[in-house]
Amino acid sequence: MNHVLIGLGLGLGAGLAPGPLLALVVTTSLARGFRAGLRVALSPLVTDSIMIAVSVLLVRELPARAAGVLGVVGGLYVVWLGVESLREESVAVETDDAPDPLRRGVLVNLLSPHPWLFWLTVGGSVLVAAWQQSPLAGAGFVVTFFLAMIGTKAVVAAVVSTSRKALTERGLHRAHRVAGVLLLLTGVLLAVEFGHQLIA
């Protein structure tokens, strides 16, 4: 399994998938401009470090078979996220006057179940497997995931803040469909990969 490619697929899908954080990136960028939207997009750097630490500690204590089961469950969860992205019609756009975009992004991400479920299942399992292969593979997965996820959200913030008309409802819906396909494919690959480990 190429952990860099897995990180890229998961990161791109997570960056474009509809959810509370993406909605906050859009609304904040509309109301306060690119820099405020970018601060929201950067919030996973704060929150996910906590989630990664918790998930890795849990996964490392589990038997190999249990970690494999978590990987399969996580892959199926990513597939479900992909289906949800394909079904999502749009992201609601409202004005947002939050005084601290980064703080609000951190709060939204910490309270959202999606990143927790991701790291406690597929994210933690992939990271541990990659680290066992080599520390470089583990670092490659994490770095690629965050670059792809934050990069896509930063692009959304730039487009939205540049022009309200640049990101039409149809364009956003197409982006969601692309995210859905990426998540579906990546989830299937992960479920198959960890499934092979269970039957090996």
NORPE-V254320 format. One line per field, one symbol per residue. ss: DSSP state (@ for helix, = for strand, . for the rest). phi: phi as a letter, one per 40 degrees, with the letter a starting at -180 (. if undefined). psi: psi as a letter, one per 20 degrees, with the letter a starting at -180 (. if undefined). A space follows every 50 residues. Layout:
ss = ???
phi = ???
psi = ???
//
This chain:
ss = ..@@@@@@@@@@@@@@...@@@@@@@@@@@@@.@@@@@@@@..@@@@@@@ @@@@@@@@@@@..@@@@@@@@@@@@@@@@@@@@@@@@............. @@@@@@@@@@@.@@@@@@@@@@@@@@@@@@@@@.@@@@@@@@@@@@@@@@ @@@@@@@@@@@@......@@@@@@@@@@@@@@@@@@@@@@@@@@@@@@@.
phi = .ccccccccccccccbccidccccdccccccbgcccccccccdccccccc cccccccccccccdccccccccccccccdccccccccccabcbbcbbdcb dcccccccccccccccccccbccccccccccccadcccccccccdccccc cccccdccccccacccbccccccccccccccccccccccccccccccccc
psi = pohghghgghggghhipqrggghhgghhhghirghghhhghihhhgghhg hggggggghhiqqhghhgghggggghghgghgghhhhpgrpporqpkphn ggghgggghhiphghghghieggggggggghhgqhhgghgggggghgggh gghhgggggghgphihnrhgghhhhhhggggghgggggggggghhhhhi.
//
